[in-house]
């Protein structure tokens, strides 16, 4: 599980004529992520361990003081989607008040990925405040109210920019997202096996973090199903029909692997979920 003091790689890149400090996960990180768009919402998909790590990244970024800093989650930490086995876009976390990221800069960053050059250094990511917020939610809510008081612009945005799924928000909203993400638990009611939280901007939900108890197994079965369906399919078949066949085949793969134990239908369900 990700904790206070995790280490990140630091690289300095020049993107669209501006210097950026790009932070990324080190090879030892075991969490994995996927991205997709469903019901007009961008989804970050993972396991509980992935949610814990993402929460740490969001919380620490909210206290960043160096302009031009952002965090990238790219290969090898990206999986195909756990529904259709489609490729995921890299994820970028941006402190909105500190780091402007234009479309041109995002495209330049996308072209530079994956980052394989030796890092320029290592950053130790301090996030002990997240543990305090989770331990005392009443105090945390009071703190949020104080931070929001008098602020007119708390705009955040989850969008696809330059081929990157980008989460950009001011500090208080980054911390709010961090706490909500850290509390995700795929083993509790009302939806055992899955949990989610919206990445909202007041009334609008541009994004969502969604976790699954069997995330890795879902990714694996979707990858196999996609390979089997595409190998046997009609190239003229509509894309939506192909996806539906992949969902059904993924369910069959899971049944084969669990020796007849009950599994989900493989069909997408809604409730804000990214399936």
Secondary structure, DSSP 8 states (H G I E B T S, - for coil): ---TTEEEEEEEEEETTEEEEEEEE-TT----BEEEEETTEEEEEE-HHHHHHHHHHHHHHHT--STTEEEEE-TTSB---TTT-----EEEEEETTT----HHHHHHHHHH-S--S--SEEEEE--HHHHHHHH-HHHHHHHHHHHHTT------EEEEETTEEEEEE-HHHHHHHHHHHHT--TTSTTSTTEEEEEEEETTEEEEEEEEETTHHHHHHHHHHHHHHHHHHS-TTS-HHHHHHHHHHHHHHHHHHHTTT-----S----SS---
